[in-house]
Amino acid sequence: MIVRWTHTMPIIGAASLVLGSVILTSPSRAASPRHQPSAHGQPVPAPSSSQPFWIMSTQSLYSLEQHPAALRGLAHHVVYVFAPPRSHTPLVPPPPSAGIIVKRTAYFRSLTSLQTAMAHHQLRVDQAVLLDLEHWIFTPSVEQAHIPATYAQAARLLAHTGLILIGSPSTREIVASAPYLAIADLQIQQTEFHPDTYRAKALQLVRQIHAVAPHTLITAGLSTNPRTGTATPAILARAYQAVRPFVSGFWMNEPSPGPGCPQCQLHHPQAAWGFFAWLGQSVKP
């Protein structure tokens, strides 16, 4: 069993940029969303495949290498793996393990840094660009003031490159940003301790997003230690089950307290290890 990495593609530079209409290439698993009736009679987009895909950092995936039972929970799943800026963990394949389909993902916290990387030929044609625009010190104030428009600019930059665009703005801006994204992440992990609230928030945003961007795939945020508390494997499992019928994937956040998450609890990867071990034992949805 092997962790499979898709092949390395050429480097993209400024000369290859083509500005124009927004053209996004969705993942191969991303067919047009099907719909199923909800309890309230409104259509809820169904996921495009039987197994969810995942977004996680390189460090998070590598930590699972020490826990084979947890790693089995990701068997045959697509995982978009990113390394945060200034990370010393290289994007290289982990040791042979559970047949995970890893897609390298370039991570940026501002459009400016994405433009710089492209201008200096630093961005490889991997599988995705994760642009994490938030109201924090890493995103310039001018971009914070116009987050949907900034995602639109990023989509134009990536048009015709073959790269998909993943976005993770706040829940206030995700709906307006979704038309420019191939994958939209819902930052609802603060509510994961209350499955009914977590589900209701996800359902509301899923309906709103698919009203304006029916082909955008949606992930729900999970976290081992958000600012609202420290999760357990059972808490993560209940949240996962609450929204799995109508999202296509999940972002497993494992933050550490610091500038990116000043109110987060202490780093707690054990919750993810236990959750993925449970996922490996459970019947796949």
Buried (B, 14 or more C-beta within 10 A) or exposed (E): EEBEBEEEBEEBBEEBBEEEEBEBBBBEBBEEBEBEEBEEEEBBBBBBBEBBBBBBBBBBBBBBBEBEBBBBBBBEBBBBBBBBEEEEEEBEEBEEBBBBBBBBBBBBBBBBBBBBBBEEBEBBBBBBBBBBBBEEEBBBEEBBEBBBBBBBBBBBBBBBBEBBBBBBBEBEBBBBBBBBBBBBBBBBBBBBBBBEBBBBBBBBBBBBBBEEBEBBBBBBBBBBBBBBEBBBBEBBBBBBEBBBBBBBBBBBBBBBBEEBBEEBBEBBBBBBBBBBBBBBEEEEE
